[in-house]
Structures are given as structure tokens and as C-alpha cells.
């Protein structure tokens, strides 16, 4: 090989080394970018992503008939509103002569019926002068006062103002400015800050009911609980939901940890908590039922992306179908204990693998770590295998969070947790929120 050939090869090697260095640097940069994008994507694509954040597929219906699309499903027959029975009949003005030739007209040749449903205009504002009688006993000097039950102890707004304003904010989900506009259409001129003050007074009067619900939650045998993030004055807080068969309690706290459970449920809480895998619960108590819905969703999510996770997901679903026995058909204690041991052995076998994927191995560790908490529902009466109750209790707050963005201060958190607790509990008990709120305020005012 001649000297010029060696020089040429040296230049080629230098060029390839430079290209290799550039490709290594580009590969490192792309790996870093890929990891960053994957972390961001987990917010929108993970086992617990709600449907509202998943979006809809954009492919034509014919290519993927099983996918979910906006609008009515294909083949949905639809429904027609039933025709109501009229309360009143309103005839039109009678015509005395023909509009074309002027000939006299007698009785109508035929009658058509056009039945419509109508609502009344908002009732006009009323100004009421509530009299208050007071007596002084001539014998002992004691003072006796009589006040109308609909008269508030202070302020210049009546009971219906408090009821309608509260329902506008928390049932109709109106921001303060929209609630102000709705009240003005009823003839009541207020400002957004006045709307907030109305809600604050209502919350203060309703707080004793909140405390009674809190007491019943602490005494419950089974509590379903969940939590999600909420900003207060721009800072991260947590909104907690504790629900039983007849009560739901909402609490807004700075922490998402164990101390909130100690505050709400008490350190001596002896019931069972049905929850997800948040570590605060297992550090608070050992009497836990871990949520099977979370477990199965995560298994499905892995199976969609990783081939070796498919048999694991199928086996977990089959195990759940075998043990998910209706409450009325649950076996006696001895047989239930045997079923639990068999199910634990099956889950441990599934978790041991071996698995190649790091994600699947982490999921298997999660299965083993909760092995004592997946089957509590089989041996404890009244316990369900999922915490769907608590998740449903949080859905309204997730919607409200999207509307309001953030609560402003502690006053806002006090109002939010008090009023939403009572409205949710009344609905659970089958009570009408409007009527129950009005009756509760009247009862409170009589005792003031």
C-alpha cells in the first residue's frame, strides 16, 4: 500500500470517527428527549387516565368499528319525548269573516292541537319586613323573643337567596360572575363578592351538619376514600373524599399524606379503608382493601403495549371473575378464608414470572406488595373490591376544578368542602337538595 493510500485511509477514519461522535451525541439527545416526552405523555395515557383526557379517535368509523367516537353510537334508535297531558287549553282569537272574500265564518271546520311545554319567568324580587316580637317578664325580668322561621338571624337576604345561590354555584356550576348575572335577572342586584359572602354565610350555618357527618364517617365500619390535586391560591393542595353508604365527606388539605387520615378518621379508626395503592393508606392502617379496578386497568394498559403482559392480564381478569362473588352469595368464614389463601397463592405465582420487561416486573412487585390487601372483601362483610364509590364522589370536584382553576384562600376551601359535603350526602340519601337546604337553614335560624 502506497503512502497516499495510507493518508486517504487516515482521513476516512477521522471522518468516520467524527460522524460516529456526532451520531452518539444525537442518540444521547434523542434518548433524553424521548424519556422526557414519555413522562409528559403519562399524564394523558396511563391506566387511570379519565375518558375526558383521552380524546376521541380520528380514524373513520369503518376502519375501527369498536372504537369510541363522539356523538350517538351507530344503530342507536333514539327516543322521542312522550307527549304530556296539558294543564290548560288556550284557544286563539276567533275569526268572524273569510280573509279572502269577507264571507261570514261559523264554527271551525277542524281543530289542531299543538301541545307545548312552558316554564314561568323568574319570580320578581320581593322585599319582606319580618317582625320580631320580644317580651320582658314582669316577674323575673327574662327576655323572650319570637322570630319567623324564614327570617335569617343577620343580613338582608332571604332564605331562597341562599338556597338558589348555593345551587347555582355547586349544582349548576356557575362561576361567581355568572351567578351574579343570574340573580340580577331575578331582580336582585349584587356583586360577585356579595355572591361569595352569601355562600360563606351559608357554609357557616351548615357547618354543624358537616361536623355530624364527620363523626359518622369516623364511626363507620367501611370507608371508601380517594384524593386528587387541587390548587389553592396557585399552590398545590389535595381534595379528599371519604364516603360510606349514606355519607360523603369532602376535605381540602395541604397534604396528601397520612396525617390527613389521622385528622379525619382519627388515629383509633377501626374500620376498613377501601382505596387505591397510595402509600399513605398502608402507613395509616393494615385494614385495607386495595382497588381491583386500578389493578386490572394497569394490567390491560401493559398488555396493550407489551406482549408478555397479555397472559398476565388475562390471568388476573380470570382470577377476579372467580373471586368477585356477590355480597349475598359470599361463602361462610371458613370457606372464605380457604378461598383467600388459594387466591393469594395464585397471585404470587403470577407475580413471580419470570418477566423480561422492566415495566412488567415493577407491576409484579406491586401485586406482591399488596398481597394482604387484595382479598379483604371476601372475609369482611360490607366491603367492595373497588373504590369506585370514592372515585364517583370526586368526579364533580374534578369538573369544578376545570371551571374555577383554583380556590383563592382558606375561606374558599371552607365553603367548598362544607357545601359539597352536604349536597353529596343529601343526594346519597335520596333527598331533594333544594328542599333539604331550605329546611336546614330554617332549623338553624330558629336555634340561633
TATA-V221023 format. One record per residue. RES is the residue in one letter. D_LAST is the distance of its C-alpha to the last C-alpha in whole Angstrom. Layout:
BEGIN
res	d_last
RES	D_LAST
RES	D_LAST
END
This chain:
BEGIN
res	d_last
X	108
X	109
X	107
X	106
X	104
X	103
X	101
X	100
X	98
X	97
X	95
X	94
X	92
X	91
X	89
X	88
X	86
X	85
X	84
X	82
X	80
X	79
X	78
X	76
X	74
X	73
X	73
X	70
X	68
X	68
X	67
X	64
X	63
X	63
X	61
X	58
X	58
X	58
X	55
X	53
X	54
X	52
X	49
X	50
X	52
X	51
X	50
X	47
X	47
X	45
X	47
X	45
X	47
X	50
X	51
X	54
X	57
X	60
X	63
X	64
X	63
X	66
X	67
X	64
X	62
X	60
X	58
X	55
X	55
X	52
X	52
X	53
X	55
X	58
X	59
X	56
X	56
X	53
X	51
X	50
X	47
X	48
X	48
X	45
X	46
X	45
X	42
X	44
X	48
X	49
X	53
X	54
X	56
X	60
X	63
X	66
X	68
X	70
X	69
X	72
X	75
X	73
X	74
X	71
X	69
X	68
X	65
X	64
X	66
X	64
X	60
X	58
X	54
X	52
X	49
X	46
X	43
X	40
X	37
X	35
X	34
X	31
X	29
X	29
X	26
X	24
X	22
X	20
X	19
X	16
X	16
X	14
X	15
X	15
X	17
X	19
X	21
X	24
X	25
X	23
X	21
X	17
X	15
X	13
X	11
X	11
X	10
X	12
X	11
X	12
X	11
X	9
X	7
X	10
X	14
X	16
X	16
X	16
X	15
X	18
X	19
X	17
X	18
X	22
X	22
X	21
X	24
X	26
X	26
X	26
X	27
X	30
X	30
X	30
X	30
X	28
X	31
X	32
X	28
X	28
X	31
X	30
X	27
X	30
X	32
X	29
X	29
X	26
X	28
X	26
X	27
X	27
X	25
X	23
X	23
X	22
X	19
X	18
X	18
X	17
X	13
X	14
X	15
X	12
X	10
X	12
X	14
X	12
X	15
X	17
X	17
X	18
X	21
X	22
X	22
X	24
X	26
X	27
X	28
X	30
X	34
X	35
X	33
X	35
X	34
X	36
X	35
X	36
X	37
X	34
X	35
X	32
X	33
X	37
X	37
X	37
X	34
X	33
X	31
X	31
X	30
X	30
X	30
X	31
X	31
X	28
X	26
X	26
X	25
X	26
X	26
X	28
X	30
X	33
X	35
X	36
X	37
X	37
X	34
X	32
X	33
X	32
X	29
X	27
X	30
X	30
X	34
X	34
X	33
X	36
X	36
X	38
X	37
X	39
X	40
X	42
X	45
X	43
X	44
X	40
X	40
X	43
X	43
X	39
X	40
X	44
X	42
X	42
X	43
X	45
X	45
X	48
X	47
X	47
X	50
X	52
X	51
X	53
X	56
X	56
X	56
X	59
X	61
X	61
X	62
X	64
X	67
X	67
X	63
X	64
X	65
X	62
X	59
X	61
X	61
X	57
X	57
X	59
X	57
X	54
X	55
X	56
X	53
X	51
X	51
X	48
X	45
X	47
X	50
X	50
X	53
X	52
X	51
X	55
X	56
X	53
X	54
X	58
X	56
X	54
X	57
X	60
X	57
X	57
X	61
X	61
X	58
X	60
X	64
X	62
X	61
X	64
X	66
X	68
X	67
X	68
X	65
X	63
X	60
X	61
X	61
X	58
X	56
X	58
X	57
X	53
X	54
X	56
X	53
X	50
X	53
X	51
X	48
X	49
X	49
X	46
X	45
X	48
X	47
X	44
X	42
X	39
X	41
X	42
X	45
X	43
X	40
X	39
X	36
X	35
X	37
X	36
X	32
X	33
X	35
X	32
X	32
X	35
X	35
X	32
X	34
X	37
X	35
X	33
X	36
X	33
X	30
X	29
X	27
X	25
X	22
X	24
X	24
X	21
X	20
X	23
X	23
X	19
X	20
X	23
X	22
X	20
X	22
X	25
X	24
X	23
X	26
X	28
X	26
X	28
X	24
X	24
X	22
X	21
X	20
X	18
X	17
X	16
X	14
X	12
X	11
X	10
X	9
X	6
X	5
X	6
X	4
X	0
END
